[in-house]
């Protein structure tokens, strides 16, 4: 985790110092690649070596797709499978076997498939999505600058390795290739964001954690669960956005501006706006590489609803291998579908002045926020406990 210890802070200081002492963009790109790879191999020697090989393979696949991939969709499909395989194997294979065993048991057959859950490599979900973006954009002809050294630095850039944002190759390589000189505003802007992130994570999120932990405890009252749910919603937000602050600030030391990930998502008046302002780099990724290729909003309305369902299912399972994450994704899919139905059929029948009035906006924010709070419950505990908590919160006893 970036800058959550004195050691990591010292490492970052050395990396930044050497980076700016080097004379040009090529030598800086080489230093960024070598230093980040060294950190990866030091902390995770076995997994890191495999991920390094996968990064080189991804770069090669991008070259192949750029030169010979046009109108050969099978090449793109093969590249996507190859790039995704390590993520699918480490994160989801054991869960798929669990589903298979449950299906066999439901049919009266013994579940015969057993597999020990392997360790999921650090940041593999985020790195894989950066790699997928690279090969897909290569196929689409959107990758003009291709340099292996810069690509390795992009793949394993320490500030965004474990939890994003999911930075785009074009933005990263363009900034790194520019002729820059050290500016003191890099230091002040970076420190400001890092201190804000540390305040969020180490003070606010830590203070909310004991209250939020109540969601995993059985036998509490409805009021206690409501308090825990709101505490968890804010703990998750300040913790994750705090990490983004630290990542943005650390990147600024290198003269880089990476994507923002959060923009007051809990103050949005519908679930669609929430997703446009929550984990924004992930939302944009799914929009560009899944929703739009499925037809986006240019197809029949029923197809739009189906596309929404598919995207949110994948969003749920991307966050974790478990029924609780699938359930969370389906809750948001249902909310997005209801919002589209409301906007299409009911909103035009309401007085035109209503959406601009304060009471309407306040009610919309209240409904959206409380739905998101409730939907977070299966995100933080197993599905059985989550359903029980929701039942108690709803007065089911």
C-alpha positions in Angstrom: 0.0 0.0 0.0 1.4 3.3 -1.1 2.8 5.6 1.7 1.1 3.8 4.6 4.5 3.2 6.2 7.8 5.1 6.6 9.5 2.4 4.4 7.1 2.9 1.5 7.5 6.7 1.8 11.3 6.4 1.7 11.1 4.1 -1.4 8.8 6.6 -3.1 11.2 9.5 -2.3 14.2 7.6 -3.8 12.2 6.7 -6.9 11.1 10.3 -7.4 14.6 11.7 -6.7 16.3 9.4 -9.2 13.5 10.0 -11.8 14.1 13.7 -11.9 17.9 13.4 -11.9 17.8 11.5 -15.1 18.2 13.7 -18.3 15.4 12.7 -20.6 12.0 10.9 -21.0 13.7 7.6 -22.3 15.9 7.2 -19.3 13.1 8.2 -17.0 10.8 5.6 -18.6 13.5 3.0 -18.1 14.0 3.9 -14.5 10.3 3.8 -13.8 10.0 0.4 -15.4 13.0 -1.1 -13.6 12.3 0.3 -10.2 8.6 -0.8 -10.2 9.5 -4.3 -11.5 12.2 -4.6 -8.8 9.6 -3.7 -6.1 7.1 -6.2 -7.6 9.7 -9.0 -7.7 11.0 -8.2 -4.2 7.6 -8.3 -2.6 6.0 -11.0 -4.7 8.8 -13.0 -6.3 6.9 -15.9 -7.8 3.7 -14.1 -8.8 5.6 -11.0 -9.9 7.8 -13.0 -12.3 4.7 -14.5 -13.9 3.0 -11.1 -14.1 6.1 -9.7 -15.8 5.9 -12.5 -18.4 2.2 -11.8 -18.9 2.9 -8.1 -19.4 5.5 -8.8 -22.1 3.0 -11.3 -23.7 0.3 -8.6 -23.6 2.6 -6.1 -25.3 3.3 -8.7 -28.0 -0.4 -9.4 -28.5 -0.9 -5.6 -28.9 1.7 -5.6 -31.6 0.1 -8.5 -33.4 -3.4 -6.9 -33.2 -2.1 -3.5 -34.4 -0.5 -5.0 -37.5 -2.7 -8.0 -38.4 -5.7 -7.9 -36.2 -8.0 -5.7 -38.2 -11.2 -7.6 -39.3 -9.9 -10.7 -37.5 -12.1 -10.8 -34.5 -10.9 -14.3 -33.5 -7.4 -12.8 -32.9 -8.9 -10.3 -30.5 -11.0 -13.0 -28.8 -7.8 -15.1 -28.4 -5.9 -12.2 -27.0 -8.7 -11.4 -24.4 -8.7 -15.1 -23.3 -4.9 -15.1 -22.9 -4.7 -11.8 -21.0 -7.6 -12.7 -18.7 -6.6 -16.3 -18.0 -4.4 -15.7 -15.0 -7.1 -13.5 -13.4 -9.8 -16.1 -14.1 -7.7 -19.0 -12.8 -6.5 -17.4 -9.5 -9.7 -15.5 -8.6 -12.6 -17.5 -10.0 -11.7 -21.1 -10.7 -12.3 -22.4 -7.2 -15.7 -20.5 -7.1 -16.7 -22.1 -10.4 -15.9 -25.6 -9.0 -18.0 -24.7 -5.9 -20.9 -23.9 -8.2 -20.5 -27.1 -10.1 -20.4 -29.2 -6.8 -23.6 -27.4 -5.6 -25.3 -28.2 -8.9 -24.3 -31.8 -8.7 -25.5 -32.1 -5.1 -28.9 -30.5 -6.1 -29.2 -33.3 -8.6 -28.5 -35.9 -5.9 -24.9 -36.5 -7.0 -21.9 -36.1 -4.8 -19.7 -33.0 -5.4 -16.5 -34.5 -6.7 -14.5 -31.5 -7.7 -12.2 -30.0 -5.2 -9.6 -27.3 -5.6 -7.6 -25.3 -3.1 -8.0 -21.6 -3.5 -4.7 -20.2 -4.8 -3.4 -16.8 -3.7 -4.8 -14.0 -5.9 -1.9 -11.8 -7.2 -1.7 -8.3 -5.9 -3.6 -5.9 -8.1 -4.4 -8.5 -10.7 -8.0 -7.3 -11.3 -6.7 -3.7 -12.0 -3.7 -4.8 -14.0 -5.7 -7.2 -16.2 -8.2 -4.5 -17.0 -5.3 -2.2 -18.1 -3.9 -5.0 -20.2 -7.4 -5.7 -21.8 -7.8 -2.0 -22.5 -4.4 -2.1 -24.3 -5.1 -5.1 -26.5 -8.6 -3.9 -27.4 -7.5 -0.4 -28.3 -4.6 -2.0 -30.3 -7.2 -4.0 -32.3 -9.3 -0.8 -32.8 -6.2 1.1 -34.0 -6.2 3.5 -31.1 -2.7 2.7 -29.9 -0.1 4.8 -31.8 2.8 4.8 -29.4 4.1 1.3 -28.5 7.2 1.0 -26.3 7.9 -2.1 -24.2 9.8 -0.3 -21.5 7.1 2.4 -21.1 4.5 -0.4 -21.2 6.1 -2.3 -18.3 6.3 0.9 -16.3 2.6 1.5 -17.0 1.7 -2.1 -16.1 3.4 -2.0 -12.7 3.3 1.7 -11.7 3.4 1.4 -8.0 0.9 4.1 -6.9 -1.9 2.6 -9.0 -0.9 -1.1 -8.9 -3.1 -2.5 -6.1 -6.3 -0.4 -6.3 -6.3 1.7 -9.4 -7.4 4.0 -10.9 -7.5 2.0 -14.1 -5.3 4.4 -16.1 -5.4 4.5 -19.9 -2.2 3.7 -21.8 -2.5 6.7 -24.1 -2.7 9.2 -21.3 0.1 7.6 -19.3 2.6 7.2 -22.2 1.9 10.7 -23.6 2.6 12.3 -20.2 5.7 10.2 -19.6 7.0 11.0 -23.1 6.7 14.7 -22.7 9.8 16.8 -22.0 9.3 17.9 -18.5 11.4 19.7 -15.9 10.9 19.5 -12.1 8.3 22.0 -10.8 7.8 22.7 -7.2 4.0 22.6 -7.7 4.4 18.9 -8.3 5.6 18.6 -4.7 2.9 20.8 -3.1 0.0 19.3 -5.1 1.2 15.8 -4.4 1.6 16.4 -0.7 -1.8 18.0 -0.4 -3.5 14.9 -1.9 -1.4 12.4 0.0 -2.1 14.1 3.3 -5.8 14.2 2.5 -5.7 10.5 1.7 -3.9 9.6 4.8 -6.4 11.6 6.9 -9.3 9.8 5.3 -7.7 6.3 5.6 -5.9 6.4 8.9 -8.3 8.6 10.9 -11.8 8.8 9.4 -12.0 5.2 8.0 -10.3 3.8 11.0 -12.8 5.6 13.3 -15.8 4.2 11.4 -14.5 0.6 11.2 -15.7 -0.5 14.7 -19.3 0.7 13.9 -19.2 -0.8 10.4 -18.1 -4.2 11.7 -21.6 -4.7 13.2 -22.9 -5.8 9.8 -21.0 -9.1 10.2 -22.3 -9.7 13.7 -25.5 -11.8 14.3 -28.3 -10.9 16.7 -28.1 -7.1 16.6 -31.1 -4.8 16.6 -32.5 -3.1 13.5 -31.2 0.2 14.7 -27.7 -1.1 15.3 -27.7 -2.6 11.8 -28.9 0.7 10.2 -26.1 2.5 12.1 -23.5 -0.1 10.9 -24.8 0.1 7.3 -24.3 3.9 7.2 -21.0 3.6 8.9 -19.8 1.0 6.4 -20.9 3.1 3.4 -18.8 6.0 4.6 -15.9 3.9 5.7 -15.7 2.3 2.3 -16.0 5.7 0.6 -13.3 7.5 2.6 -11.0 4.5 2.6 -11.2 3.9 -1.2 -11.2 7.6 -2.1 -8.4 8.1 0.4 -6.3 5.5 -1.5 -7.1 7.4 -4.7 -5.9 10.6 -3.2 -2.6 9.0 -2.2 -2.3 7.4 -5.7 -3.0 10.8 -7.4 -0.6 12.6 -5.1 2.2 10.1 -5.5 1.8 10.2 -9.3 2.0 14.0 -9.2 5.5 13.7 -7.8 6.5 12.2 -11.2 4.7 15.0 -13.1 1.8 12.7 -14.0 -1.9 13.4 -13.7 -3.9 10.2 -13.4 -7.6 9.8 -13.4 -9.8 10.8 -10.5 -12.0 8.0 -9.2 -14.6 9.8 -7.0 -16.7 12.9 -7.2 -19.1 13.1 -4.3 -21.1 10.0 -5.4 -23.4 10.0 -2.4 -24.8 13.4 -3.4 -26.2 12.2 -6.7 -29.9 12.2 -7.5 -30.2 8.9 -9.3 -28.4 5.6 -9.5 -27.0 6.3 -13.0 -25.3 9.5 -11.7 -24.0 7.6 -8.7 -22.1 5.3 -11.0 -20.8 8.1 -13.1 -19.2 9.5 -10.0 -18.2 6.3 -8.1 -15.1 4.4 -9.1 -15.2 6.5 -12.3 -12.2 4.8 -14.0 -14.0 1.4 -13.7 -17.3 2.8 -14.8 -15.7 4.3 -17.9 -13.9 1.0 -18.6 -17.1 -1.0 -18.6 -18.8 1.7 -20.7 -16.1 1.7 -23.3 -15.2 -2.0 -23.5 -18.5 -3.8 -22.6 -21.6 -1.6 -22.7 -20.9 0.2 -26.0 -19.7 -3.0 -27.8 -22.9 -4.7 -26.7 -24.8 -1.9 -28.5 -24.8 0.8 -25.8 -27.9 3.0 -25.9 -28.2 2.8 -29.7 -30.3 -0.4 -29.7 -33.8 -1.2 -28.8 -34.9 -0.3 -25.2 -35.2 -4.0 -24.1 -31.7 -4.6 -25.4 -30.5 -1.6 -23.4 -32.0 -3.1 -20.3 -30.3 -6.4 -21.0 -27.0 -4.8 -21.7 -27.3 -3.0 -18.3 -27.9 -6.4 -16.6 -24.9 -7.9 -18.3 -22.6 -5.0 -17.3 -23.7 -5.0 -13.7 -23.3 -8.8 -13.4 -19.7 -8.5 -14.6 -19.2 -5.5 -12.3 -20.3 -7.6 -9.4 -18.2 -10.6 -10.2 -15.2 -8.4 -10.9 -15.2 -7.2 -7.3 -15.1 -10.7 -5.9 -15.8 -14.4 -6.5 -18.9 -15.0 -4.4 -22.7 -15.0 -4.5 -22.8 -11.9 -2.4 -20.9 -9.9 -5.1 -23.2 -11.3 -7.8 -26.2 -10.3 -5.6 -24.8 -6.8 -5.1 -24.3 -6.4 -8.8 -27.9 -7.6 -9.5 -29.2 -5.1 -7.0 -27.6 -2.3 -8.9 -28.7 -3.7 -12.2 -32.3 -3.7 -10.9 -31.9 -0.1 -9.7 -30.5 1.0 -13.0 -33.3 -0.7 -15.0 -35.9 0.9 -12.7 -34.3 4.3 -13.3 -34.4 3.8 -17.1 -38.1 2.7 -16.9 -38.9 5.7 -14.7 -37.1 8.1 -16.9 -38.8 6.7 -20.1 -42.4 6.2 -18.9 -43.1 8.1 -15.7 -40.9 11.2 -15.6 -42.5 12.7 -18.8 -45.9 12.5 -17.1 -44.8 14.6 -14.1 -45.0 18.4 -14.0 -42.0 19.8 -15.9 -41.1 22.0 -12.9 -40.7 19.2 -10.4 -37.2 18.0 -11.3 -35.8 21.5 -10.7 -37.4 22.0 -7.3 -35.4 21.5 -4.1 -37.8 19.0 -2.6 -37.5 16.7 -5.7 -33.8 16.9 -5.7 -33.5 16.3 -2.0 -35.9 13.3 -2.2 -34.0 11.9 -5.2 -30.6 12.1 -3.3 -32.2 10.6 -0.2 -33.6 7.6 -2.1 -30.5 7.0 -4.1 -28.2 7.3 -1.1 -30.2 4.9 1.1 -30.5 2.4 -1.7 -26.7 2.4 -2.1 -26.2 2.0 1.7 -28.5 -1.0 1.8 -26.9 -2.5 -1.3 -23.5 -2.3 0.3 -24.5 -4.9 2.9 -24.0 -8.0 0.8 -20.7 -6.4 -0.3 -19.2 -6.7 3.1 -20.5 -10.0 4.4 -21.7 -13.4 3.2 -25.0 -13.6 1.4 -26.8 -15.5 4.2 -25.8 -12.9 6.8 -26.6 -10.1 4.4 -30.1 -11.3 3.7 -30.7 -11.8 7.5 -29.5 -8.3 8.2 -31.7 -6.8 5.5 -34.6 -8.7 6.9 -34.1 -7.3 10.4 -33.5 -3.8 9.1 -36.8 -4.1 7.3 -38.6 -5.0 10.5 -38.7 -8.7 9.8 -37.3 -9.6 13.2 
